[in-house]
Amino acid sequence: MSIGHRGLIGLVAIVAAVAVAALPATGSASAPAIQHVGQVNRVARPAGAVAMTQSNNWSGYSQSAVAKGHTFSAITGDWIVPRATPHQAGEQEFSASWVGIGGGCLTANCLVADATLIQAGTSQDIVSTCGGTLGTGKCTYKAQYSVWFELIPAPSVKVNLPVGPGNRVHVDIHELVPNSEVWSITIRNISTGKSYQVTVPYSSSHATAEWIEETPVVCCPAQVGPLPNLGRVLFDRGTANGANPKLTAADAIQLADFNGKVLSTPSAPDADKDGFNACAYATACSPPGT
């Protein structure tokens, strides 16, 4: 399975990026090539509108330098890895939980995309394994969990850090020295005590910061991948530039498919404004307790 994480880009570019990996291996887990991407076709909130901003593949919270008056050089967040179960029988389904810097809107009307994105998170997918020659035998579908980080436009890097449903994961991404373009990425499974850390060079816009539940784009044809049942995904203890991000309703993004069907809705921020719930297949979502 080929995975990538990208900024606010269109589906034509995604097709070119993932088409080369569309064929599954014989008798193996036959997940199609996918791209975990930034905001695809984000719809800006009209002035005075009550409904939250929608994206075709993001659910969660995104803050921008335009709205907040400052850039971003550090982000953290915790979440509980959700248990993925099939939403529809006989279907491969995909999701990713992550935090990152970049990939959002560079203008208030969302007409200009951020091509940079440094991010890290977990994937919760439903994948099939088919027996027989060329995978023509009976297929079974099961949940698969993994950890990764990515520096756009490079492909994602899978991390050898075991993770499973119910585990609490913490991610810390920060620039080591202001304007150095050298970053530390730490992914820690708090539940097991295991962690992974890497230092990488990366030229970032520093323009946006995100805490996201995502559906990737699946090839081929390129489309927003089906979302598994995830229930309620808890994000908490978020920080931006080392401080409480003070999330607001204006930062919230609801996930909807290209037909306008809502796939995931973030709750209002929790009481201390550093976390929220993301509710799969729901049009409303209650916030977490303290």
C-alpha positions in Angstrom: 0.0 0.0 0.0 1.5 3.3 -1.1 0.6 6.2 1.2 1.3 9.9 0.8 0.2 13.0 2.7 -0.2 16.2 0.7 -1.4 19.8 0.8 -4.4 21.4 -0.6 -4.3 19.8 -4.1 -6.7 18.6 -6.8 -7.4 15.0 -7.9 -5.6 15.2 -11.2 -2.2 15.6 -9.5 -3.1 12.7 -7.2 -3.8 10.4 -10.1 -0.4 10.9 -11.5 1.2 10.3 -8.1 -0.5 7.1 -7.2 -1.4 5.3 -10.5 1.9 3.5 -10.6 1.1 1.6 -7.5 -2.5 0.6 -8.3 -2.0 -3.2 -8.8 -2.0 -5.4 -5.6 0.5 -8.2 -5.1 -0.7 -11.8 -5.6 -2.5 -13.2 -2.6 -1.5 -10.2 -0.4 -3.3 -7.4 1.4 -4.8 -5.8 -1.7 -5.4 -2.3 -0.6 -5.2 0.2 -3.5 -2.7 2.9 -3.7 -3.8 5.8 -1.6 -2.8 9.4 -0.8 -3.5 11.0 2.6 -3.8 14.6 1.4 -4.5 18.1 2.5 -7.8 19.9 2.1 -9.3 18.7 -1.2 -11.8 21.3 -2.5 -12.3 23.0 0.8 -15.4 25.2 0.9 -14.9 28.4 2.8 -17.5 29.6 5.3 -19.5 32.4 3.8 -19.6 35.7 5.7 -22.1 35.4 8.5 -22.8 31.8 7.9 -23.6 29.4 10.8 -22.7 26.1 9.2 -19.0 25.1 9.6 -16.5 25.0 6.8 -16.5 21.8 4.8 -13.7 19.8 3.3 -13.9 16.7 1.0 -11.4 14.8 3.1 -10.6 16.6 6.4 -12.5 16.6 9.7 -11.1 18.5 12.7 -9.5 21.8 13.3 -7.2 24.0 11.2 -5.7 27.3 12.2 -4.0 29.7 9.8 -1.5 32.6 10.0 -4.1 34.8 8.2 -6.7 34.3 10.9 -4.4 34.1 14.0 -1.8 36.7 13.0 1.2 34.5 13.5 3.0 31.6 11.8 3.5 28.1 13.3 6.8 26.4 14.1 5.5 23.8 16.6 2.5 21.6 17.1 1.5 18.8 19.5 -1.6 16.7 20.0 -2.8 13.4 21.6 -5.6 11.1 20.3 -7.1 7.8 21.1 -6.6 5.4 18.2 -10.1 4.5 17.1 -11.2 1.0 16.4 -12.0 0.7 12.7 -14.8 -1.6 11.6 -16.4 -1.9 8.1 -19.0 0.6 7.2 -20.0 -1.4 4.2 -19.4 -5.1 3.7 -16.9 -6.1 1.1 -15.3 -2.7 0.9 -11.8 -1.5 1.7 -11.9 1.7 3.8 -9.3 4.1 5.0 -8.7 6.8 7.6 -5.8 8.7 9.2 -5.5 10.7 12.5 -2.7 13.2 12.5 -1.3 16.6 13.5 0.8 18.8 11.2 2.0 22.2 9.9 1.0 23.3 6.4 -1.5 22.0 3.9 -4.2 24.4 4.7 -5.6 27.7 3.3 -3.2 30.6 2.7 -6.0 33.1 2.1 -9.2 33.8 4.0 -11.3 32.6 1.0 -9.3 29.4 0.6 -8.5 30.1 -3.0 -4.7 29.7 -2.5 -3.4 26.4 -1.3 -0.4 25.6 0.9 1.8 23.2 -1.0 3.9 22.3 2.1 2.9 19.9 4.8 4.9 18.2 7.6 2.8 15.8 9.5 2.7 12.5 11.5 0.0 10.2 12.7 -1.8 6.9 12.6 -3.8 5.1 10.0 -6.9 2.9 10.7 -7.9 1.0 7.6 -10.0 -1.9 6.6 -8.0 -3.9 4.0 -8.7 -7.1 2.1 -6.6 -10.2 1.7 -7.6 -12.5 -1.2 -6.4 -16.0 -1.8 -5.9 -17.9 -5.0 -4.0 -16.9 -8.2 -3.8 -13.2 -8.6 -6.0 -12.8 -5.6 -9.1 -14.3 -7.3 -10.1 -16.4 -4.3 -12.2 -15.5 -1.3 -11.3 -12.2 0.3 -11.3 -11.4 3.9 -11.5 -7.9 5.4 -9.8 -6.9 8.6 -8.6 -3.7 10.4 -5.0 -2.7 9.9 -3.2 0.0 12.1 0.0 1.8 11.4 2.1 4.8 12.3 3.8 7.2 9.8 5.2 10.6 9.1 5.5 12.6 5.9 7.2 15.6 4.4 5.4 16.8 1.3 6.1 16.2 -1.6 8.1 13.1 -0.4 6.1 9.9 0.1 5.1 8.9 3.6 7.5 6.9 5.9 6.0 4.0 7.8 7.3 3.9 11.3 8.1 0.6 13.2 6.0 1.6 16.2 3.2 -0.9 17.0 -0.2 0.7 17.7 -3.7 -0.5 18.2 -7.2 0.6 19.0 -7.6 2.3 22.3 -3.9 3.3 22.5 -3.2 6.9 23.3 -0.8 8.5 20.8 1.2 11.7 21.3 2.8 13.6 18.4 5.2 16.5 18.7 6.5 18.3 15.6 8.7 21.4 16.1 11.4 23.4 14.4 14.6 23.0 16.4 15.7 26.6 15.9 13.5 29.4 14.5 13.8 29.7 10.7 16.4 26.8 10.7 14.1 24.5 8.6 15.3 21.6 10.7 12.5 19.7 12.5 12.1 17.2 15.2 9.2 14.7 14.9 8.4 12.5 17.9 5.6 9.9 17.9 4.9 8.2 21.2 2.5 5.4 22.1 1.7 6.5 25.6 -0.2 3.3 26.3 2.9 1.1 25.6 5.6 3.5 26.5 7.3 3.0 23.1 8.3 6.0 20.9 10.0 7.0 17.7 12.0 10.2 17.0 13.6 11.6 13.9 15.2 14.9 12.9 14.6 16.1 9.4 15.3 19.1 7.1 12.2 20.6 5.6 11.3 23.9 4.1 7.8 24.8 5.4 5.4 27.7 4.8 4.7 27.8 8.6 1.3 29.0 7.5 -1.2 26.6 9.1 -1.6 24.1 11.9 -3.9 21.1 12.0 -5.5 18.4 14.2 -7.2 16.2 11.7 -9.2 13.0 11.1 -8.8 12.3 7.3 -10.1 10.1 4.5 -7.4 9.6 2.0 -7.7 9.7 -1.8 -7.8 6.3 -3.3 -6.6 5.3 -6.8 -7.9 4.2 -9.3 -9.9 6.1 -10.3 -8.9 8.8 -7.9 -11.6 9.4 -5.3 -12.0 10.2 -1.7 -11.6 6.8 -0.1 -14.5 5.3 1.9 -14.4 6.0 5.6 -14.6 3.0 8.0 -16.7 3.2 11.1 -14.6 4.9 13.8 -17.1 6.0 16.3 -16.0 9.0 18.3 -12.3 9.9 18.0 -10.9 11.9 20.9 -8.2 14.6 20.2 -6.8 16.3 23.3 -3.9 18.3 24.8 -3.2 20.1 21.6 -0.6 22.9 21.5 0.5 25.4 18.8 3.9 27.1 19.2 4.1 25.6 22.7 0.8 27.1 24.0 -2.9 26.2 24.2 -4.3 26.7 20.7 -7.5 28.0 22.1 -9.6 26.3 19.4 -12.7 28.1 18.2 -15.7 27.2 16.1 -14.2 29.2 13.2 -11.3 26.7 13.1 -13.6 23.6 12.7 -13.9 21.6 9.5 -16.6 19.1 8.7 -15.9 16.2 6.3 -18.3 15.7 3.4 -18.1 13.6 0.2 -18.3 15.1 -3.3 -22.1 14.7 -3.2 -22.4 16.7 0.0 -23.0 13.7 2.3 -21.5 14.4 5.8 -18.9 11.7 6.7 -17.4 13.2 9.9 -18.2 16.1 12.2 -15.9 17.7 14.8 -17.4 18.7 18.1 -17.1 22.1 19.7 -13.8 22.4 21.5 -13.5 21.0 25.0 -13.7 23.2 28.1 -10.0 24.1 27.9 -10.1 24.6 24.1 -7.2 22.2 23.4 -9.2 19.2 22.2 -12.4 17.9 20.6 -14.2 14.8 19.3 -14.5 13.8 15.7 -17.6 11.7 15.1 -17.7 9.5 12.0 -20.9 9.3 10.0 -22.6 11.9 12.1 -23.9 15.4 11.5 -23.5 16.5 15.1 -20.9 15.6 17.8 -20.8 16.3 21.5 -17.5 17.7 23.0 -15.4 15.6 25.4 -15.5 16.3 29.1 -12.6 17.9 31.0 
